[in-house]
């Protein structure tokens, strides 16, 4: 049986039945399709949703998608947002509709998800040396001449392992040499001389094709503007050096890629100065957390704080939980915990309280800890909090917010749920 097209696969998401797999949805929705439930346009607060429930703001999501599309266009950047943030094919589609070149991913499972939903351009920000995954990749490339795939290489041994697994493949795999962000950083080749050795190993085998260089400036030790800029200049100089030595002979475009969610302004500045090379340069930005932004880590680190004239991202997630215990005037407990809320970088932030249809700021309410299914709340004298109240929390780190929820309501500002976002972690 032929594989469904991406459009067909996306359409089938709407045909999925609501059942016990999906947290927070109305109990009386069980058995409906996602499309049928979305068509009811239930209200998040009065439509039977149960706590805890994570919601994504429809308006803020659209704002963030449009802002990064405009930013990339303004700075002459191609954009391949990192899909491991959301692992949500509907969001991949929205990102591509907003001008994305393709989607960045990290591991083979994520590639198969993206391919199942029709993503035609994938940048794998990792060295891929698993033989079974490489053989499947070779089959994907052979079956679809429009499929563009690029991945890292960061060692001569890795090149050898890739070559051994890909012998007999119909198409070579495009690779970029990853330059490490410094000693003690994560992956990548540590020196330019070693980069040259890896590049030469690639050009010596028929199964791989060297198409560029890449790196991740977010791993620069003791990162500041000067250190990040210096690293990015090393990266662009490496591309120029490889081109000058003829290592990109025969390629249609040269890929130069970087860009997490904390320093894309530095990437834009440095990439603007890439000299003319022997082929057009694909300046590929990979920021992913922008899609939902957050109320913690990326709120503090966003480059838009350094360049406010470019705009501002808006936090699009809110986790709703209910107060289930108020044992003392100084303490309360809500029914959302580590199973529901990102907590690897910051604890959730209590933002608003809802009671009897009215919403007010969560003054005097602070999250001090999380159990598996409880948020520990410290309350001061100004906190007006009772058992049964709903508390809306802002979250830090989108990448560990999406992965706790398989089906996320997309809600408008008045609470009307207009769609549901399916994730695949």
Long-range contacts (C-beta under 8 A, 24 or more apart in sequence): 3-116, 4-116, 5-118, 6-93, 6-116, 6-117, 6-118, 6-119, 7-118, 9-89, 9-116, 9-117, 9-118, 10-89, 10-90, 10-93, 10-117, 10-118, 13-89, 13-90, 13-422, 14-38, 16-422, 18-407, 21-406, 21-407, 22-406, 22-407, 23-52, 23-53, 23-54, 23-340, 23-405, 23-406, 24-49, 24-50, 24-51, 24-52, 24-53, 24-54, 24-405, 24-409, 25-49, 25-50, 25-53, 25-407, 25-409, 26-50, 34-407, 34-420, 34-422, 37-420, 38-417, 38-418, 38-419, 38-420, 41-416, 41-417, 41-418, 42-416, 42-417, 43-414, 43-415, 43-416, 43-417, 44-320, 44-409, 44-411, 44-415, 44-416, 44-417, 45-354, 45-357, 45-390, 45-415, 46-357, 46-415, 47-417, 49-320, 49-409, 49-417, 51-320, 51-321, 51-322, 51-335, 51-336, 51-390, 52-319, 52-320, 52-321, 52-322, 52-334, 52-335, 52-336, 52-340, 52-341, 53-319, 53-320, 53-409, 54-317, 54-318, 54-319, 54-320, 54-340, 54-401, 54-404, 54-405, 54-408, 54-409, 55-317, 55-318, 55-319, 55-320, 55-408, 55-409, 55-410, 55-411, 55-417, 56-292, 56-316, 56-317, 56-408, 56-409, 56-410, 56-411, 56-421, 57-314, 57-316, 57-317, 57-318, 57-410, 57-411, 57-412, 57-413, 58-410, 58-411, 58-412, 58-418, 58-419, 59-412, 59-413, 60-292, 60-293, 60-314, 60-315, 60-316, 61-94, 61-291, 61-292, 61-316, 61-410, 63-313, 63-314, 64-290, 64-291, 64-292, 64-293, 64-313, 64-314, 64-316, 65-94, 65-95, 65-98, 65-291, 66-98, 67-290, 67-311, 67-312, 67-313, 68-98, 68-287, 68-290, 69-98, 69-99, 69-100, 70-311, 71-264, 71-268, 71-310, 71-311, 72-99, 72-285, 73-99, 74-310, 75-268, 75-271, 75-272, 76-271, 76-272, 76-283, 77-259, 77-267, 77-268, 77-271, 77-283, 77-284, 77-285, 78-282, 78-283, 78-284, 78-285, 79-284, 79-285, 79-287, 80-104, 80-121, 80-123, 80-257, 80-284, 80-285, 80-286, 81-286, 81-287, 81-288, 81-290, 81-291, 82-106, 82-125, 82-260, 82-286, 82-287, 82-288, 82-289, 83-110, 83-114, 83-288, 84-110, 84-288, 84-399, 85-288, 85-289, 85-291, 85-292, 85-398, 85-399, 85-402, 86-288, 86-291, 86-292, 86-398, 86-402, 86-421, 86-423, 87-113, 87-402, 87-403, 87-423, 87-424, 87-425, 88-402, 88-408, 88-421, 88-422, 88-423, 88-424, 89-113, 89-114, 89-116, 89-117, 89-422, 89-424, 90-419, 90-421, 90-422, 91-291, 91-421, 92-117, 92-119, 93-117, 95-291, 101-282, 101-284, 102-148, 104-286, 104-288, 108-133, 108-136, 108-137, 111-137, 111-149, 112-136, 113-424, 115-140, 115-147, 120-144, 120-146, 120-147, 120-148, 121-147, 121-148, 121-149, 122-147, 122-148, 122-149, 122-150, 123-150, 123-151, 123-257, 123-284, 123-286, 124-149, 124-150, 124-151, 124-152, 125-151, 125-152, 125-214, 125-216, 125-286, 126-151, 126-152, 126-187, 127-151, 127-152, 127-153, 127-154, 127-155, 127-158, 127-178, 127-187, 128-152, 128-162, 129-158, 129-161, 129-162, 129-165, 130-165, 131-161, 131-164, 131-165, 134-162, 134-165, 134-166, 134-173, 135-165, 135-166, 137-173, 138-166, 138-169, 138-170, 138-171, 138-173, 141-169, 141-170, 141-171, 141-173, 142-169, 142-170, 142-171, 148-174, 149-173, 149-174, 150-174, 150-175, 150-176, 150-211, 150-212, 150-255, 151-175, 151-176, 152-176, 152-177, 152-178, 152-187, 152-188, 152-214, 153-177, 153-178, 153-198, 153-202, 153-208, 154-178, 154-180, 154-187, 154-188, 154-189, 154-198, 155-189, 155-198, 156-197, 156-198, 156-201, 158-198, 159-198, 159-201, 159-202, 159-205, 159-208, 160-201, 162-207, 162-208, 163-205, 163-207, 163-208, 166-207, 166-208, 167-207, 169-207, 172-206, 172-207, 172-208, 172-209, 173-207, 173-208, 173-209, 174-208, 174-209, 174-211, 174-255, 175-202, 175-208, 175-209, 175-210, 175-211, 176-210, 176-211, 176-212, 176-213, 176-214, 176-255, 176-257, 177-202, 177-210, 177-212, 177-213, 177-214, 177-238, 177-242, 178-213, 178-214, 178-215, 179-213, 179-214, 179-215, 179-234, 179-235, 179-238, 180-215, 180-219, 181-215, 181-216, 181-217, 181-218, 181-219, 181-220, 181-221, 181-231, 182-219, 182-220, 182-221, 182-231, 183-221, 184-221, 185-219, 185-220, 185-221, 186-216, 186-219, 188-215, 188-216, 188-219, 192-234, 192-238, 192-241, 195-238, 196-241, 196-242, 196-245, 199-242, 199-247, 200-247, 203-247, 209-251, 210-242, 210-247, 210-248, 210-251, 211-248, 211-251, 211-253, 211-254, 211-255, 212-239, 212-248, 212-254, 212-255, 212-256, 212-257, 212-282, 213-238, 213-239, 213-242, 213-255, 213-256, 213-257, 214-255, 214-256, 214-257, 214-258, 214-284, 215-257, 215-258, 216-258, 216-260, 217-258, 217-259, 217-260, 217-263, 217-266, 217-267, 218-260, 218-261, 218-262, 218-263, 223-262, 223-263, 225-266, 225-306, 228-263, 228-266, 229-266, 229-269, 229-270, 232-258, 232-266, 232-267, 232-270, 232-271, 233-270, 235-270, 236-270, 236-271, 236-273, 236-274, 239-274, 239-277, 239-281, 240-274, 240-275, 240-277, 243-277, 243-278, 243-279, 248-277, 248-278, 248-279, 249-278, 251-279, 252-279, 252-280, 253-279, 253-280, 253-281, 253-282, 254-278, 254-279, 254-280, 254-281, 254-282, 255-281, 255-282, 255-284, 256-281, 256-282, 256-283, 256-284, 257-282, 257-283, 257-284, 257-285, 257-286, 258-285, 258-286, 259-284, 259-285, 259-286, 259-287, 260-286, 260-287, 260-288, 260-289, 261-287, 261-288, 261-289, 261-290, 261-298, 261-301, 261-302, 262-298, 262-301, 262-302, 262-303, 263-303, 264-303, 265-303, 265-304, 265-306, 265-307, 265-310, 266-303, 288-398, 288-399, 289-397, 289-398, 289-399, 291-316, 291-398, 292-316, 292-317, 292-398, 292-401, 292-402, 293-398, 294-394, 294-395, 294-396, 294-397, 294-398, 294-401, 295-349, 295-351, 295-394, 295-395, 295-396, 296-345, 296-346, 296-349, 296-394, 296-395, 296-396, 296-397, 297-345, 297-346, 297-396, 297-397, 298-396, 298-397, 298-398, 299-396, 315-394, 317-394, 317-395, 317-398, 317-401, 318-351, 318-392, 318-393, 318-394, 318-395, 319-348, 319-392, 319-393, 319-395, 319-401, 320-354, 320-390, 320-391, 320-392, 320-393, 321-375, 321-390, 321-391, 321-393, 322-388, 322-389, 322-390, 322-391, 323-377, 323-385, 323-386, 323-387, 323-388, 323-389, 323-390, 323-391, 324-374, 324-387, 325-387, 326-385, 326-386, 326-387, 329-379, 329-381, 330-378, 330-379, 330-380, 331-376, 331-377, 331-378, 331-379, 332-365, 332-377, 332-379, 332-383, 332-385, 333-374, 333-375, 333-376, 333-377, 334-374, 334-375, 334-377, 334-391, 335-373, 335-374, 335-375, 336-373, 336-374, 336-375, 336-393, 337-370, 337-371, 337-372, 337-373, 337-374, 337-375, 338-370, 338-371, 338-372, 338-373, 339-372, 339-373, 339-404, 340-373, 340-404, 340-405, 341-370, 341-375, 341-393, 341-395, 341-401, 341-404, 342-395, 342-396, 342-397, 342-398, 342-399, 342-400, 342-401, 342-404, 343-370, 343-400, 344-397, 344-400, 345-396, 345-397, 345-400, 346-396, 346-397, 347-396, 348-375, 348-393, 348-394, 348-395, 348-396, 349-393, 349-394, 349-395, 349-396, 350-377, 350-391, 350-392, 350-393, 351-392, 351-393, 351-394, 352-391, 352-392, 353-384, 353-385, 353-389, 353-390, 353-391, 353-392, 354-389, 354-390, 354-391, 354-392, 355-386, 355-388, 355-389, 355-390, 359-392, 360-384, 362-391, 362-392, 365-391, 367-393
